[in-house]
Structure formats: structure tokens, C-alpha cells
Amino acid sequence: MSAFVFADLVARVDGLTARKAMLAERISPLATDPSSGPTVARLRAFRGVDTLTALSIHLELGRGLAAV
């Protein structure tokens, strides 16, 4: 039974990993948009902040980061 549960959990992780990769592929072009690109680039300078996190922060906080 535990082998079945383990296999099910591995399949779920694989599915979520594939979904994340697909979303990253679709969202990443937004990070290079002239209106958000410079802010995303500056946010990525922080340790642990990658493109998707930086773009999320930029979109959540809005244009207030444009002056940073």
C-alpha cells in the first residue's frame, strides 16, 4: 500500500512540476516587457528571487516599484 501512495505522490509532484514549467514559459515574456523589465531585473538581484517571484512582486505592488 505504501508503494502505491508513494507512486501517487511522485506523480502529483511531476504533474505540478510540469504545470509550473508551462506557466513559467507563458509568463516569462511579461518579465521582459519594457514597463516591467527593469523592475523585474532589479528585484532578481535579491538572493532567492527569480523571474516569476520578481514579476509577481512587481504586479502585486504595481507601479510603485518603478521609482526604485
Backbone bond lengths (Angstrom), bond angles and torsions (degrees), N, CA, C in turn:
res aa  C-N    CA-C-N  psi(-1)  N-CA   C-N-CA  omega(-1)  CA-C   N-CA-C  phi
1 M - - - 1.454 - - 1.533 110.96 -
2 S 1.331 117.29 -41.47 1.459 119.05 -177.76 1.531 111.43 -66.47
3 A 1.328 118.09 -30.48 1.461 120.66 177.69 1.532 109.77 -66.78
4 F 1.332 116.80 -36.76 1.461 120.96 177.70 1.527 110.44 -65.62
5 V 1.319 116.88 -44.49 1.467 121.56 179.12 1.524 109.94 -63.09
6 F 1.323 116.96 -43.47 1.456 121.01 178.92 1.526 110.89 -60.86
7 A 1.333 116.85 -45.83 1.462 121.11 179.81 1.528 110.60 -62.65
8 D 1.326 116.74 -38.33 1.459 120.65 178.09 1.526 110.95 -65.04
9 L 1.317 117.08 -42.15 1.463 120.80 179.72 1.530 111.60 -67.42
10 V 1.314 116.73 -39.15 1.464 120.19 177.23 1.533 109.61 -63.72
11 A 1.317 117.39 -40.65 1.465 120.81 178.74 1.524 110.63 -63.59
12 R 1.327 116.91 -39.42 1.470 120.23 178.44 1.524 110.84 -64.93
13 V 1.323 116.96 -43.53 1.464 120.83 179.02 1.524 109.72 -62.73
14 D 1.320 117.06 -43.05 1.465 120.36 178.22 1.523 111.36 -61.11
15 G 1.325 116.60 -40.82 1.463 121.05 178.60 1.516 111.62 -64.56
16 L 1.322 116.60 -43.86 1.463 120.23 179.15 1.526 111.64 -67.30
17 T 1.322 116.59 -36.47 1.463 120.52 177.44 1.524 110.45 -63.99
18 A 1.314 116.77 -42.25 1.464 120.89 178.53 1.523 110.28 -65.90
19 R 1.329 117.07 -40.24 1.467 120.73 178.88 1.526 110.61 -64.21
20 K 1.327 117.13 -42.20 1.460 120.93 178.94 1.526 110.49 -62.38
21 A 1.319 116.63 -42.56 1.464 120.46 179.51 1.527 110.87 -63.47
22 M 1.323 117.37 -40.66 1.452 121.76 179.16 1.527 110.61 -65.43
23 L 1.327 117.02 -43.66 1.463 120.60 178.47 1.522 111.11 -65.60
24 A 1.314 116.90 -40.21 1.465 120.71 178.52 1.524 110.44 -61.81
25 E 1.314 116.43 -40.35 1.460 120.75 179.39 1.527 111.58 -64.43
26 R 1.322 116.14 -37.76 1.461 119.92 -178.67 1.526 112.59 -79.09
27 I 1.327 117.15 -30.11 1.459 121.43 -175.12 1.528 112.17 -89.67
28 S 1.308 117.93 -30.42 1.464 121.80 -175.68 1.526 114.68 -53.21
29 P 1.334 120.49 -37.47 1.469 118.50 177.82 1.535 113.46 -59.52
30 L 1.316 117.48 -26.28 1.468 120.12 176.76 1.522 111.44 -64.59
31 A 1.320 116.37 -29.75 1.465 120.80 -177.43 1.518 111.92 -70.89
32 T 1.314 117.71 -19.00 1.461 120.57 179.53 1.523 112.04 -99.60
33 D 1.314 116.59 1.44 1.459 121.38 176.61 1.532 109.21 -60.31
34 P 1.320 118.61 139.30 1.466 120.28 -177.65 1.534 114.72 -56.48
35 S 1.333 117.10 -27.91 1.466 119.11 -178.53 1.523 112.68 -79.13
36 S 1.319 118.05 -25.20 1.467 119.81 -177.51 1.528 113.32 -118.38
37 G 1.308 118.06 -15.93 1.458 121.94 -175.56 1.518 115.14 -55.65
38 P 1.343 118.63 -49.70 1.461 118.96 -179.15 1.530 113.47 -62.40
39 T 1.329 116.30 -39.66 1.467 119.87 179.40 1.514 110.65 -67.42
40 V 1.325 117.08 -42.74 1.464 121.17 178.74 1.523 109.60 -61.78
41 A 1.309 117.36 -41.41 1.467 120.81 179.61 1.530 110.73 -62.56
42 R 1.332 117.48 -41.97 1.467 119.80 179.21 1.530 111.39 -67.73
43 L 1.320 117.24 -40.17 1.464 119.79 179.38 1.527 111.51 -66.29
44 R 1.329 117.60 -32.92 1.459 120.80 179.24 1.519 112.31 -66.68
45 A 1.316 117.40 -14.65 1.468 120.36 178.38 1.533 111.59 -68.83
46 F 1.334 117.10 -20.74 1.460 120.19 177.48 1.518 110.34 -75.30
47 R 1.311 115.34 140.78 1.462 121.20 179.02 1.536 109.92 -60.52
48 G 1.313 116.15 130.84 1.457 121.84 176.61 1.520 114.44 85.72
49 V 1.325 117.98 -0.57 1.463 120.86 179.74 1.530 107.93 -104.16
50 D 1.320 115.41 113.31 1.457 120.34 178.40 1.529 108.59 -102.14
51 T 1.302 116.58 -175.45 1.459 121.60 -173.32 1.523 112.46 -57.53
52 L 1.322 117.45 -48.21 1.458 119.55 -176.76 1.522 112.12 -65.77
53 T 1.320 117.10 -39.48 1.459 120.34 177.57 1.514 110.10 -65.60
54 A 1.319 117.18 -45.34 1.467 120.97 179.72 1.523 110.95 -61.80
55 L 1.314 117.28 -42.86 1.457 120.46 179.22 1.527 110.61 -65.43
56 S 1.324 117.14 -39.65 1.465 120.63 177.86 1.524 111.17 -61.60
57 I 1.322 116.37 -44.28 1.469 120.16 178.56 1.522 109.34 -62.28
58 H 1.304 116.84 -46.14 1.467 120.76 -179.80 1.526 111.15 -58.95
59 L 1.322 116.89 -45.68 1.454 120.10 -177.55 1.523 112.31 -70.95
60 E 1.327 117.20 -34.74 1.463 120.43 179.32 1.520 112.16 -69.77
61 L 1.329 116.41 -40.94 1.463 120.13 -176.03 1.520 112.39 -90.11
62 G 1.312 116.35 -13.16 1.459 120.03 175.32 1.506 113.84 76.49
63 R 1.282 115.00 -154.40 1.457 122.46 -174.14 1.525 112.95 -72.22
64 G 1.317 118.16 -7.61 1.458 120.97 -178.87 1.516 112.88 -59.26
65 L 1.331 117.52 -24.16 1.466 121.24 -179.86 1.520 112.00 -84.63
66 A 1.307 118.37 -8.80 1.460 120.42 -176.54 1.514 111.85 -62.75
67 A 1.320 117.29 -26.39 1.461 120.63 -178.26 1.526 111.84 -87.52
68 V 1.327 117.66 -7.69 1.469 120.96 -176.73 1.499 110.45 -70.97
